[in-house]
Amino acid sequence: MYGAEWLKVGATLALMWLKRGLCFIQVFLQSICDRDQDTSHPNLIHLNTTKAYKMVLKKYHSWILQIFQEALYARPYKSMLSKGQNVMEKECLEKVHLFLVKYTATIDILYKMM
């Protein structure tokens, strides 16, 4: 279908969306570490995912997809993120924060390379 152009279009497009996806994860985890939460429903992560979506991915999606994004409430509860790990929320957030320090440095390097 694409012939010789597939490697350029396919690989470039895949790397671009990988970079955006990694940035989305970074903003999402940082939002949780910053304790951004809906005061009426503190265990929901809708606020965190919406914040990350609006900051990172929204500008790349058409208006039709943005409408469907608001309908995606099938996200786990915040308490489910550490389920089965036998760690308290404070300890879990500390570990996520330590991860984010290295993760952010890696993402910054990737952005400079691309």
Biopython code that builds the backbone (N, CA, C, O; Angstrom):
import numpy as np
from Bio.PDB.StructureBuilder import StructureBuilder

atoms = [
    (1, "MET", "N", (0.826, -1.192, 0.000)),
    (1, "MET", "CA", (0.000, 0.000, 0.000)),
    (1, "MET", "C", (0.874, 1.263, 0.000)),
    (1, "MET", "O", (0.674, 2.153, -0.826)),
    (2, "TYR", "N", (1.843, 1.342, 0.923)),
    (2, "TYR", "CA", (2.706, 2.515, 0.999)),
    (2, "TYR", "C", (4.030, 2.305, 0.276)),
    (2, "TYR", "O", (4.704, 3.275, -0.072)),
    (3, "GLY", "N", (4.407, 1.060, 0.047)),
    (3, "GLY", "CA", (5.668, 0.783, -0.624)),
    (3, "GLY", "C", (6.849, 1.223, 0.210)),
    (3, "GLY", "O", (6.892, 0.971, 1.414)),
    (4, "ALA", "N", (7.800, 1.872, -0.415)),
    (4, "ALA", "CA", (9.019, 2.308, 0.267)),
    (4, "ALA", "C", (8.758, 3.417, 1.285)),
    (4, "ALA", "O", (9.562, 3.626, 2.193)),
    (5, "GLU", "N", (7.642, 4.126, 1.138)),
    (5, "GLU", "CA", (7.313, 5.223, 2.059)),
    (5, "GLU", "C", (6.841, 4.717, 3.415)),
    (5, "GLU", "O", (6.824, 5.481, 4.381)),
    (6, "TRP", "N", (6.456, 3.444, 3.510)),
    (6, "TRP", "CA", (5.881, 2.919, 4.762)),
    (6, "TRP", "C", (6.839, 3.087, 5.932)),
    (6, "TRP", "O", (6.410, 3.453, 7.026)),
    (7, "LEU", "N", (8.126, 2.829, 5.726)),
    (7, "LEU", "CA", (9.075, 2.940, 6.828)),
    (7, "LEU", "C", (9.139, 4.356, 7.376)),
    (7, "LEU", "O", (9.235, 4.546, 8.588)),
    (8, "LYS", "N", (9.088, 5.337, 6.512)),
    (8, "LYS", "CA", (9.145, 6.728, 6.963)),
    (8, "LYS", "C", (7.846, 7.135, 7.644)),
    (8, "LYS", "O", (7.863, 7.689, 8.743)),
    (9, "VAL", "N", (6.737, 6.866, 7.002)),
    (9, "VAL", "CA", (5.444, 7.261, 7.558)),
    (9, "VAL", "C", (5.118, 6.430, 8.787)),
    (9, "VAL", "O", (4.733, 6.980, 9.819)),
    (10, "GLY", "N", (5.266, 5.124, 8.694)),
    (10, "GLY", "CA", (4.915, 4.235, 9.798)),
    (10, "GLY", "C", (5.765, 4.446, 11.031)),
    (10, "GLY", "O", (5.237, 4.590, 12.134)),
    (11, "ALA", "N", (7.073, 4.467, 10.857)),
    (11, "ALA", "CA", (7.978, 4.604, 11.991)),
    (11, "ALA", "C", (7.878, 5.997, 12.610)),
    (11, "ALA", "O", (7.872, 6.136, 13.833)),
    (12, "THR", "N", (7.801, 7.009, 11.779)),
    (12, "THR", "CA", (7.708, 8.379, 12.287)),
    (12, "THR", "C", (6.421, 8.572, 13.060)),
    (12, "THR", "O", (6.419, 9.138, 14.153)),
    (13, "LEU", "N", (5.338, 8.104, 12.493)),
    (13, "LEU", "CA", (4.040, 8.227, 13.146)),
    (13, "LEU", "C", (4.000, 7.448, 14.459)),
    (13, "LEU", "O", (3.485, 7.939, 15.463)),
    (14, "ALA", "N", (4.543, 6.240, 14.444)),
    (14, "ALA", "CA", (4.566, 5.419, 15.656)),
    (14, "ALA", "C", (5.399, 6.075, 16.756)),
    (14, "ALA", "O", (4.986, 6.090, 17.915)),
    (15, "LEU", "N", (6.558, 6.611, 16.410)),
    (15, "LEU", "CA", (7.406, 7.280, 17.399)),
    (15, "LEU", "C", (6.756, 8.547, 17.939)),
    (15, "LEU", "O", (6.878, 8.866, 19.121)),
    (16, "MET", "N", (6.065, 9.261, 17.060)),
    (16, "MET", "CA", (5.388, 10.481, 17.492)),
    (16, "MET", "C", (4.308, 10.161, 18.532)),
    (16, "MET", "O", (4.215, 10.834, 19.558)),
    (17, "TRP", "N", (3.493, 9.135, 18.265)),
    (17, "TRP", "CA", (2.434, 8.782, 19.209)),
    (17, "TRP", "C", (2.983, 8.111, 20.459)),
    (17, "TRP", "O", (2.389, 8.232, 21.530)),
    (18, "LEU", "N", (4.095, 7.411, 20.345)),
    (18, "LEU", "CA", (4.751, 6.854, 21.523)),
    (18, "LEU", "C", (5.216, 7.980, 22.436)),
    (18, "LEU", "O", (5.021, 7.930, 23.650)),
    (19, "LYS", "N", (5.830, 8.990, 21.841)),
    (19, "LYS", "CA", (6.308, 10.149, 22.601)),
    (19, "LYS", "C", (5.142, 10.841, 23.310)),
    (19, "LYS", "O", (5.253, 11.207, 24.480)),
    (20, "ARG", "N", (4.033, 11.017, 22.603)),
    (20, "ARG", "CA", (2.855, 11.648, 23.206)),
    (20, "ARG", "C", (2.272, 10.788, 24.317)),
    (20, "ARG", "O", (1.859, 11.305, 25.355)),
    (21, "GLY", "N", (2.238, 9.482, 24.102)),
    (21, "GLY", "CA", (1.724, 8.578, 25.125)),
    (21, "GLY", "C", (2.574, 8.592, 26.381)),
    (21, "GLY", "O", (2.045, 8.588, 27.493)),
    (22, "LEU", "N", (3.894, 8.609, 26.211)),
    (22, "LEU", "CA", (4.793, 8.685, 27.361)),
    (22, "LEU", "C", (4.616, 9.995, 28.121)),
    (22, "LEU", "O", (4.666, 10.019, 29.351)),
    (23, "CYS", "N", (4.412, 11.071, 27.391)),
    (23, "CYS", "CA", (4.189, 12.366, 28.030)),
    (23, "CYS", "C", (2.854, 12.367, 28.786)),
    (23, "CYS", "O", (2.757, 12.934, 29.875)),
    (24, "PHE", "N", (1.824, 11.729, 28.206)),
    (24, "PHE", "CA", (0.527, 11.608, 28.878)),
    (24, "PHE", "C", (0.693, 10.888, 30.218)),
    (24, "PHE", "O", (0.152, 11.328, 31.233)),
    (25, "ILE", "N", (1.440, 9.784, 30.220)),
    (25, "ILE", "CA", (1.672, 9.028, 31.450)),
    (25, "ILE", "C", (2.404, 9.892, 32.469)),
    (25, "ILE", "O", (2.082, 9.863, 33.657)),
    (26, "GLN", "N", (3.385, 10.661, 32.010)),
    (26, "GLN", "CA", (4.144, 11.541, 32.898)),
    (26, "GLN", "C", (3.231, 12.565, 33.570)),
    (26, "GLN", "O", (3.291, 12.739, 34.788)),
    (27, "VAL", "N", (2.395, 13.239, 32.799)),
    (27, "VAL", "CA", (1.508, 14.265, 33.353)),
    (27, "VAL", "C", (0.473, 13.625, 34.282)),
    (27, "VAL", "O", (0.150, 14.184, 35.330)),
    (28, "PHE", "N", (-0.045, 12.455, 33.900)),
    (28, "PHE", "CA", (-1.019, 11.744, 34.732)),
    (28, "PHE", "C", (-0.428, 11.381, 36.092)),
    (28, "PHE", "O", (-1.039, 11.656, 37.125)),
    (29, "LEU", "N", (0.752, 10.767, 36.099)),
    (29, "LEU", "CA", (1.379, 10.379, 37.365)),
    (29, "LEU", "C", (1.776, 11.594, 38.197)),
    (29, "LEU", "O", (1.665, 11.573, 39.422)),
    (30, "GLN", "N", (2.239, 12.650, 37.534)),
    (30, "GLN", "CA", (2.598, 13.864, 38.267)),
    (30, "GLN", "C", (1.370, 14.481, 38.916)),
    (30, "GLN", "O", (1.446, 15.003, 40.028)),
    (31, "SER", "N", (0.242, 14.422, 38.225)),
    (31, "SER", "CA", (-1.012, 14.942, 38.775)),
    (31, "SER", "C", (-1.430, 14.167, 40.021)),
    (31, "SER", "O", (-1.924, 14.750, 40.986)),
    (32, "ILE", "N", (-1.231, 12.859, 39.994)),
    (32, "ILE", "CA", (-1.554, 12.047, 41.176)),
    (32, "ILE", "C", (-0.601, 12.377, 42.312)),
    (32, "ILE", "O", (-1.028, 12.503, 43.460)),
    (33, "CYS", "N", (0.698, 12.521, 42.004)),
    (33, "CYS", "CA", (1.680, 12.860, 43.044)),
    (33, "CYS", "C", (1.428, 14.238, 43.642)),
    (33, "CYS", "O", (1.693, 14.466, 44.822)),
    (34, "ASP", "N", (0.914, 15.156, 42.826)),
    (34, "ASP", "CA", (0.584, 16.495, 43.316)),
    (34, "ASP", "C", (-0.712, 16.503, 44.108)),
    (34, "ASP", "O", (-1.141, 17.545, 44.605)),
    (35, "ARG", "N", (-1.331, 15.337, 44.222)),
    (35, "ARG", "CA", (-2.583, 15.140, 44.955)),
    (35, "ARG", "C", (-3.735, 15.955, 44.383)),
    (35, "ARG", "O", (-4.610, 16.407, 45.121)),
    (36, "ASP", "N", (-3.733, 16.142, 43.063)),
    (36, "ASP", "CA", (-4.891, 16.749, 42.400)),
    (36, "ASP", "C", (-6.026, 15.748, 42.497)),
    (36, "ASP", "O", (-5.879, 14.593, 42.096)),
    (37, "GLN", "N", (-7.158, 16.185, 43.029)),
    (37, "GLN", "CA", (-8.287, 15.267, 43.157)),
    (37, "GLN", "C", (-9.598, 16.028, 43.208)),
    (37, "GLN", "O", (-9.649, 17.205, 43.565)),
    (38, "ASP", "N", (-10.644, 15.328, 42.844)),
    (38, "ASP", "CA", (-11.997, 15.854, 42.926)),
    (38, "ASP", "C", (-12.400, 15.789, 44.394)),
    (38, "ASP", "O", (-12.458, 14.701, 44.967)),
    (39, "THR", "N", (-12.677, 16.920, 45.006)),
    (39, "THR", "CA", (-12.968, 16.936, 46.442)),
    (39, "THR", "C", (-14.232, 16.160, 46.798)),
    (39, "THR", "O", (-14.338, 15.638, 47.908)),
    (40, "SER", "N", (-15.191, 16.074, 45.879)),
    (40, "SER", "CA", (-16.407, 15.327, 46.168)),
    (40, "SER", "C", (-16.225, 13.825, 45.965)),
    (40, "SER", "O", (-16.979, 13.029, 46.525)),
    (41, "HIS", "N", (-15.225, 13.429, 45.164)),
    (41, "HIS", "CA", (-14.931, 12.009, 44.912)),
    (41, "HIS", "C", (-13.415, 11.815, 44.904)),
    (41, "HIS", "O", (-12.828, 11.653, 43.834)),
    (42, "PRO", "N", (-12.765, 11.828, 46.080)),
    (42, "PRO", "CA", (-11.301, 11.811, 46.123)),
    (42, "PRO", "C", (-10.661, 10.515, 45.618)),
    (42, "PRO", "O", (-9.463, 10.499, 45.335)),
    (43, "ASN", "N", (-11.430, 9.434, 45.501)),
    (43, "ASN", "CA", (-10.861, 8.169, 45.059)),
    (43, "ASN", "C", (-10.913, 8.000, 43.534)),
    (43, "ASN", "O", (-10.377, 7.026, 43.005)),
    (44, "LEU", "N", (-11.546, 8.929, 42.833)),
    (44, "LEU", "CA", (-11.635, 8.843, 41.380)),
    (44, "LEU", "C", (-10.424, 9.511, 40.739)),
    (44, "LEU", "O", (-9.905, 10.499, 41.260)),
    (45, "ILE", "N", (-9.976, 8.970, 39.610)),
    (45, "ILE", "CA", (-8.829, 9.551, 38.912)),
    (45, "ILE", "C", (-9.255, 10.270, 37.631)),
    (45, "ILE", "O", (-8.424, 10.579, 36.777)),
    (46, "HIS", "N", (-10.546, 10.529, 37.507)),
    (46, "HIS", "CA", (-11.055, 11.220, 36.323)),
    (46, "HIS", "C", (-10.383, 12.584, 36.151)),
    (46, "HIS", "O", (-10.020, 12.957, 35.035)),
    (47, "LEU", "N", (-10.218, 13.311, 37.221)),
    (47, "LEU", "CA", (-9.586, 14.628, 37.164)),
    (47, "LEU", "C", (-8.150, 14.516, 36.644)),
    (47, "LEU", "O", (-7.711, 15.341, 35.843)),
    (48, "ASN", "N", (-7.423, 13.497, 37.099)),
    (48, "ASN", "CA", (-6.036, 13.308, 36.689)),
    (48, "ASN", "C", (-5.916, 12.933, 35.216)),
    (48, "ASN", "O", (-5.070, 13.474, 34.503)),
    (49, "THR", "N", (-6.757, 12.010, 34.759)),
    (49, "THR", "CA", (-6.685, 11.602, 33.354)),
    (49, "THR", "C", (-7.154, 12.723, 32.437)),
    (49, "THR", "O", (-6.597, 12.913, 31.356)),
    (50, "THR", "N", (-8.175, 13.467, 32.859)),
    (50, "THR", "CA", (-8.668, 14.578, 32.049)),
    (50, "THR", "C", (-7.610, 15.674, 31.938)),
    (50, "THR", "O", (-7.409, 16.247, 30.868)),
    (51, "LYS", "N", (-6.942, 15.956, 33.047)),
    (51, "LYS", "CA", (-5.882, 16.967, 33.034)),
    (51, "LYS", "C", (-4.766, 16.560, 32.073)),
    (51, "LYS", "O", (-4.297, 17.373, 31.277)),
    (52, "ALA", "N", (-4.346, 15.307, 32.151)),
    (52, "ALA", "CA", (-3.280, 14.825, 31.270)),
    (52, "ALA", "C", (-3.732, 14.838, 29.813)),
    (52, "ALA", "O", (-2.961, 15.203, 28.926)),
    (53, "TYR", "N", (-4.975, 14.443, 29.564)),
    (53, "TYR", "CA", (-5.491, 14.444, 28.199)),
    (53, "TYR", "C", (-5.501, 15.860, 27.622)),
    (53, "TYR", "O", (-5.050, 16.090, 26.500)),
    (54, "LYS", "N", (-6.023, 16.800, 28.408)),
    (54, "LYS", "CA", (-6.121, 18.180, 27.906)),
    (54, "LYS", "C", (-4.754, 18.807, 27.677)),
    (54, "LYS", "O", (-4.574, 19.576, 26.733)),
    (55, "MET", "N", (-3.783, 18.483, 28.537)),
    (55, "MET", "CA", (-2.455, 19.075, 28.397)),
    (55, "MET", "C", (-1.643, 18.460, 27.263)),
    (55, "MET", "O", (-0.837, 19.145, 26.634)),
    (56, "VAL", "N", (-1.854, 17.164, 26.999)),
    (56, "VAL", "CA", (-0.964, 16.469, 26.076)),
    (56, "VAL", "C", (-1.627, 16.062, 24.764)),
    (56, "VAL", "O", (-1.081, 16.333, 23.694)),
    (57, "LEU", "N", (-2.781, 15.424, 24.821)),
    (57, "LEU", "CA", (-3.338, 14.781, 23.632)),
    (57, "LEU", "C", (-4.462, 15.531, 22.936)),
    (57, "LEU", "O", (-4.674, 15.332, 21.740)),
    (58, "LYS", "N", (-5.177, 16.374, 23.636)),
    (58, "LYS", "CA", (-6.371, 17.006, 23.076)),
    (58, "LYS", "C", (-6.084, 17.758, 21.774)),
    (58, "LYS", "O", (-6.881, 17.703, 20.838)),
    (59, "LYS", "N", (-4.972, 18.446, 21.713)),
    (59, "LYS", "CA", (-4.658, 19.254, 20.527)),
    (59, "LYS", "C", (-4.426, 18.408, 19.278)),
    (59, "LYS", "O", (-4.440, 18.938, 18.166)),
    (60, "TYR", "N", (-4.214, 17.108, 19.443)),
    (60, "TYR", "CA", (-3.978, 16.235, 18.300)),
    (60, "TYR", "C", (-5.227, 15.465, 17.858)),
    (60, "TYR", "O", (-5.189, 14.754, 16.854)),
    (61, "HIS", "N", (-6.316, 15.599, 18.588)),
    (61, "HIS", "CA", (-7.531, 14.853, 18.276)),
    (61, "HIS", "C", (-8.590, 15.759, 17.660)),
    (61, "HIS", "O", (-8.667, 16.951, 17.957)),
    (62, "SER", "N", (-9.396, 15.164, 16.801)),
    (62, "SER", "CA", (-10.498, 15.918, 16.197)),
    (62, "SER", "C", (-11.583, 16.143, 17.249)),
    (62, "SER", "O", (-11.568, 15.511, 18.305)),
    (63, "TRP", "N", (-12.510, 17.032, 16.965)),
    (63, "TRP", "CA", (-13.579, 17.356, 17.916)),
    (63, "TRP", "C", (-14.453, 16.145, 18.195)),
    (63, "TRP", "O", (-14.977, 16.023, 19.303)),
    (64, "ILE", "N", (-14.631, 15.251, 17.241)),
    (64, "ILE", "CA", (-15.471, 14.061, 17.450)),
    (64, "ILE", "C", (-14.856, 13.172, 18.526)),
    (64, "ILE", "O", (-15.566, 12.686, 19.406)),
    (65, "LEU", "N", (-13.546, 12.957, 18.465)),
    (65, "LEU", "CA", (-12.878, 12.130, 19.457)),
    (65, "LEU", "C", (-12.893, 12.803, 20.822)),
    (65, "LEU", "O", (-12.970, 12.121, 21.844)),
    (66, "GLN", "N", (-12.821, 14.124, 20.856)),
    (66, "GLN", "CA", (-12.852, 14.836, 22.127)),
    (66, "GLN", "C", (-14.200, 14.655, 22.822)),
    (66, "GLN", "O", (-14.258, 14.610, 24.051)),
    (67, "ILE", "N", (-15.281, 14.552, 22.052)),
    (67, "ILE", "CA", (-16.599, 14.301, 22.645)),
    (67, "ILE", "C", (-16.622, 12.926, 23.281)),
    (67, "ILE", "O", (-17.119, 12.768, 24.396)),
    (68, "PHE", "N", (-16.085, 11.920, 22.582)),
    (68, "PHE", "CA", (-16.070, 10.564, 23.123)),
    (68, "PHE", "C", (-15.150, 10.450, 24.334)),
    (68, "PHE", "O", (-15.405, 9.635, 25.221)),
    (69, "GLN", "N", (-14.102, 11.238, 24.389)),
    (69, "GLN", "CA", (-13.184, 11.186, 25.517)),
    (69, "GLN", "C", (-13.903, 11.514, 26.807)),
    (69, "GLN", "O", (-13.616, 10.909, 27.840)),
    (70, "GLU", "N", (-14.821, 12.449, 26.774)),
    (70, "GLU", "CA", (-15.569, 12.819, 27.972)),
    (70, "GLU", "C", (-16.479, 11.687, 28.444)),
    (70, "GLU", "O", (-16.868, 11.647, 29.611)),
    (71, "ALA", "N", (-16.814, 10.777, 27.548)),
    (71, "ALA", "CA", (-17.678, 9.653, 27.915)),
    (71, "ALA", "C", (-16.892, 8.486, 28.514)),
    (71, "ALA", "O", (-17.492, 7.506, 28.954)),
    (72, "LEU", "N", (-15.593, 8.574, 28.537)),
    (72, "LEU", "CA", (-14.777, 7.464, 29.034)),
    (72, "LEU", "C", (-14.585, 7.563, 30.550)),
    (72, "LEU", "O", (-13.570, 8.072, 31.026)),
    (73, "TYR", "N", (-15.548, 7.084, 31.278)),
    (73, "TYR", "CA", (-15.449, 7.089, 32.737)),
    (73, "TYR", "C", (-15.039, 5.723, 33.272)),
    (73, "TYR", "O", (-15.098, 5.496, 34.481)),
    (74, "ALA", "N", (-14.636, 4.828, 32.419)),
    (74, "ALA", "CA", (-14.259, 3.478, 32.836)),
    (74, "ALA", "C", (-12.810, 3.454, 33.293)),
    (74, "ALA", "O", (-12.002, 2.674, 32.788)),
    (75, "ARG", "N", (-12.493, 4.298, 34.233)),
    (75, "ARG", "CA", (-11.141, 4.359, 34.781)),
    (75, "ARG", "C", (-11.152, 3.731, 36.161)),
    (75, "ARG", "O", (-12.171, 3.780, 36.849)),
    (76, "PRO", "N", (-10.052, 3.147, 36.576)),
    (76, "PRO", "CA", (-10.039, 2.531, 37.908)),
    (76, "PRO", "C", (-10.037, 3.606, 39.003)),
    (76, "PRO", "O", (-9.726, 4.772, 38.760)),
    (77, "TYR", "N", (-10.389, 3.178, 40.189)),
    (77, "TYR", "CA", (-10.289, 4.068, 41.335)),
    (77, "TYR", "C", (-8.813, 4.219, 41.718)),
    (77, "TYR", "O", (-7.997, 3.346, 41.418)),
    (78, "LYS", "N", (-8.480, 5.315, 42.373)),
    (78, "LYS", "CA", (-7.105, 5.558, 42.805)),
    (78, "LYS", "C", (-6.609, 4.428, 43.706)),
    (78, "LYS", "O", (-5.443, 4.038, 43.635)),
    (79, "SER", "N", (-7.494, 3.904, 44.551)),
    (79, "SER", "CA", (-7.105, 2.825, 45.456)),
    (79, "SER", "C", (-6.745, 1.543, 44.705)),
    (79, "SER", "O", (-6.013, 0.705, 45.230)),
    (80, "MET", "N", (-7.250, 1.387, 43.488)),
    (80, "MET", "CA", (-6.957, 0.190, 42.702)),
    (80, "MET", "C", (-5.533, 0.216, 42.137)),
    (80, "MET", "O", (-4.990, -0.834, 41.794)),
    (81, "LEU", "N", (-4.927, 1.394, 42.035)),
    (81, "LEU", "CA", (-3.586, 1.491, 41.472)),
    (81, "LEU", "C", (-2.538, 0.812, 42.338)),
    (81, "LEU", "O", (-1.524, 0.343, 41.822)),
    (82, "SER", "N", (-2.766, 0.752, 43.645)),
    (82, "SER", "CA", (-1.802, 0.103, 44.530)),
    (82, "SER", "C", (-2.350, -1.192, 45.126)),
    (82, "SER", "O", (-1.756, -1.757, 46.044)),
    (83, "LYS", "N", (-3.478, -1.656, 44.604)),
    (83, "LYS", "CA", (-4.104, -2.880, 45.133)),
    (83, "LYS", "C", (-3.164, -4.069, 44.950)),
    (83, "LYS", "O", (-2.558, -4.247, 43.894)),
    (84, "GLY", "N", (-3.061, -4.869, 45.995)),
    (84, "GLY", "CA", (-2.229, -6.057, 45.943)),
    (84, "GLY", "C", (-0.761, -5.796, 46.206)),
    (84, "GLY", "O", (0.038, -6.733, 46.210)),
    (85, "GLN", "N", (-0.390, -4.553, 46.424)),
    (85, "GLN", "CA", (1.015, -4.217, 46.653)),
    (85, "GLN", "C", (1.349, -4.102, 48.135)),
    (85, "GLN", "O", (2.521, -3.988, 48.493)),
    (86, "ASN", "N", (0.336, -4.130, 49.006)),
    (86, "ASN", "CA", (0.519, -4.006, 50.452)),
    (86, "ASN", "C", (1.337, -2.777, 50.834)),
    (86, "ASN", "O", (2.235, -2.849, 51.673)),
    (87, "VAL", "N", (1.013, -1.653, 50.207)),
    (87, "VAL", "CA", (1.673, -0.387, 50.543)),
    (87, "VAL", "C", (0.603, 0.660, 50.838)),
    (87, "VAL", "O", (-0.497, 0.626, 50.286)),
    (88, "MET", "N", (0.948, 1.569, 51.705)),
    (88, "MET", "CA", (0.048, 2.666, 52.020)),
    (88, "MET", "C", (0.114, 3.697, 50.902)),
    (88, "MET", "O", (1.071, 3.722, 50.128)),
    (89, "GLU", "N", (-0.913, 4.554, 50.818)),
    (89, "GLU", "CA", (-0.960, 5.542, 49.742)),
    (89, "GLU", "C", (0.258, 6.465, 49.785)),
    (89, "GLU", "O", (0.829, 6.788, 48.743)),
    (90, "LYS", "N", (0.655, 6.888, 50.978)),
    (90, "LYS", "CA", (1.799, 7.796, 51.095)),
    (90, "LYS", "C", (3.068, 7.141, 50.556)),
    (90, "LYS", "O", (3.833, 7.769, 49.824)),
    (91, "GLU", "N", (3.287, 5.884, 50.917)),
    (91, "GLU", "CA", (4.465, 5.158, 50.447)),
    (91, "GLU", "C", (4.408, 4.955, 48.929)),
    (91, "GLU", "O", (5.426, 5.060, 48.244)),
    (92, "CYS", "N", (3.225, 4.667, 48.418)),
    (92, "CYS", "CA", (3.036, 4.476, 46.983)),
    (92, "CYS", "C", (3.356, 5.772, 46.235)),
    (92, "CYS", "O", (4.039, 5.743, 45.211)),
    (93, "LEU", "N", (2.867, 6.905, 46.739)),
    (93, "LEU", "CA", (3.128, 8.189, 46.100)),
    (93, "LEU", "C", (4.610, 8.549, 46.137)),
    (93, "LEU", "O", (5.132, 9.155, 45.201)),
    (94, "GLU", "N", (5.280, 8.175, 47.218)),
    (94, "GLU", "CA", (6.725, 8.418, 47.297)),
    (94, "GLU", "C", (7.467, 7.621, 46.229)),
    (94, "GLU", "O", (8.405, 8.125, 45.610)),
    (95, "LYS", "N", (7.045, 6.378, 46.015)),
    (95, "LYS", "CA", (7.684, 5.541, 44.997)),
    (95, "LYS", "C", (7.393, 6.071, 43.595)),
    (95, "LYS", "O", (8.271, 6.065, 42.732)),
    (96, "VAL", "N", (6.177, 6.523, 43.371)),
    (96, "VAL", "CA", (5.825, 7.092, 42.071)),
    (96, "VAL", "C", (6.639, 8.357, 41.829)),
    (96, "VAL", "O", (7.110, 8.593, 40.716)),
    (97, "HIS", "N", (6.807, 9.174, 42.873)),
    (97, "HIS", "CA", (7.592, 10.402, 42.740)),
    (97, "HIS", "C", (9.049, 10.086, 42.371)),
    (97, "HIS", "O", (9.623, 10.735, 41.497)),
    (98, "LEU", "N", (9.638, 9.097, 43.034)),
    (98, "LEU", "CA", (11.018, 8.697, 42.705)),
    (98, "LEU", "C", (11.111, 8.200, 41.268)),
    (98, "LEU", "O", (12.078, 8.492, 40.565)),
    (99, "PHE", "N", (10.107, 7.451, 40.837)),
    (99, "PHE", "CA", (10.063, 6.988, 39.449)),
    (99, "PHE", "C", (9.972, 8.173, 38.490)),
    (99, "PHE", "O", (10.645, 8.197, 37.459)),
    (100, "LEU", "N", (9.144, 9.146, 38.832)),
    (100, "LEU", "CA", (8.930, 10.298, 37.955)),
    (100, "LEU", "C", (10.191, 11.128, 37.741)),
    (100, "LEU", "O", (10.373, 11.715, 36.674)),
    (101, "VAL", "N", (11.049, 11.179, 38.729)),
    (101, "VAL", "CA", (12.297, 11.940, 38.594)),
    (101, "VAL", "C", (13.116, 11.386, 37.426)),
    (101, "VAL", "O", (13.586, 12.145, 36.578)),
    (102, "LYS", "N", (13.284, 10.078, 37.387)),
    (102, "LYS", "CA", (14.054, 9.453, 36.310)),
    (102, "LYS", "C", (13.264, 9.437, 35.009)),
    (102, "LYS", "O", (13.824, 9.651, 33.933)),
    (103, "TYR", "N", (11.972, 9.185, 35.108)),
    (103, "TYR", "CA", (11.110, 9.118, 33.927)),
    (103, "TYR", "C", (11.081, 10.468, 33.205)),
    (103, "TYR", "O", (11.183, 10.523, 31.980)),
    (104, "THR", "N", (10.942, 11.545, 33.962)),
    (104, "THR", "CA", (10.897, 12.887, 33.379)),
    (104, "THR", "C", (12.209, 13.214, 32.672)),
    (104, "THR", "O", (12.201, 13.796, 31.588)),
    (105, "ALA", "N", (13.322, 12.847, 33.273)),
    (105, "ALA", "CA", (14.621, 13.086, 32.630)),
    (105, "ALA", "C", (14.714, 12.320, 31.315)),
    (105, "ALA", "O", (15.246, 12.834, 30.331)),
    (106, "THR", "N", (14.208, 11.112, 31.295)),
    (106, "THR", "CA", (14.224, 10.302, 30.071)),
    (106, "THR", "C", (13.328, 10.907, 29.002)),
    (106, "THR", "O", (13.718, 10.979, 27.837)),
    (107, "ILE", "N", (12.136, 11.341, 29.382)),
    (107, "ILE", "CA", (11.197, 11.961, 28.436)),
    (107, "ILE", "C", (11.810, 13.241, 27.868)),
    (107, "ILE", "O", (11.681, 13.509, 26.673)),
    (108, "ASP", "N", (12.469, 14.024, 28.703)),
    (108, "ASP", "CA", (13.102, 15.261, 28.238)),
    (108, "ASP", "C", (14.171, 14.956, 27.182)),
    (108, "ASP", "O", (14.286, 15.678, 26.191)),
    (109, "ILE", "N", (14.940, 13.907, 27.387)),
    (109, "ILE", "CA", (15.960, 13.518, 26.419)),
    (109, "ILE", "C", (15.313, 13.093, 25.104)),
    (109, "ILE", "O", (15.790, 13.454, 24.028)),
    (110, "LEU", "N", (14.219, 12.322, 25.192)),
    (110, "LEU", "CA", (13.504, 11.893, 23.993)),
    (110, "LEU", "C", (12.971, 13.095, 23.205)),
    (110, "LEU", "O", (13.063, 13.122, 21.978)),
    (111, "TYR", "N", (12.422, 14.076, 23.898)),
    (111, "TYR", "CA", (11.899, 15.262, 23.215)),
    (111, "TYR", "C", (13.003, 16.045, 22.523)),
    (111, "TYR", "O", (12.786, 16.599, 21.445)),
    (112, "LYS", "N", (14.183, 16.097, 23.128)),
    (112, "LYS", "CA", (15.300, 16.805, 22.511)),
    (112, "LYS", "C", (15.796, 16.077, 21.270)),
    (112, "LYS", "O", (16.255, 16.705, 20.316)),
    (113, "MET", "N", (15.701, 14.731, 21.287)),
    (113, "MET", "CA", (16.164, 13.938, 20.154)),
    (113, "MET", "C", (15.233, 14.017, 18.960)),
    (113, "MET", "O", (15.671, 13.870, 17.820)),
    (114, "MET", "N", (13.966, 14.247, 19.207)),
    (114, "MET", "CA", (12.986, 14.181, 18.115)),
    (114, "MET", "C", (12.680, 15.547, 17.614)),
    (114, "MET", "O", (11.876, 15.702, 16.694)),
]
sb = StructureBuilder()
sb.init_structure("model")
sb.init_model(0)
sb.init_chain("A")
sb.init_seg("    ")
for serial, (resi, resn, name, xyz) in enumerate(atoms, 1):
    if name == "N":
        sb.init_residue(resn, " ", resi, " ")
    sb.init_atom(name, np.array(xyz, "f"), 0.0, 1.0, " ", f" {name:<3s}", serial, name[0])
structure = sb.get_structure()
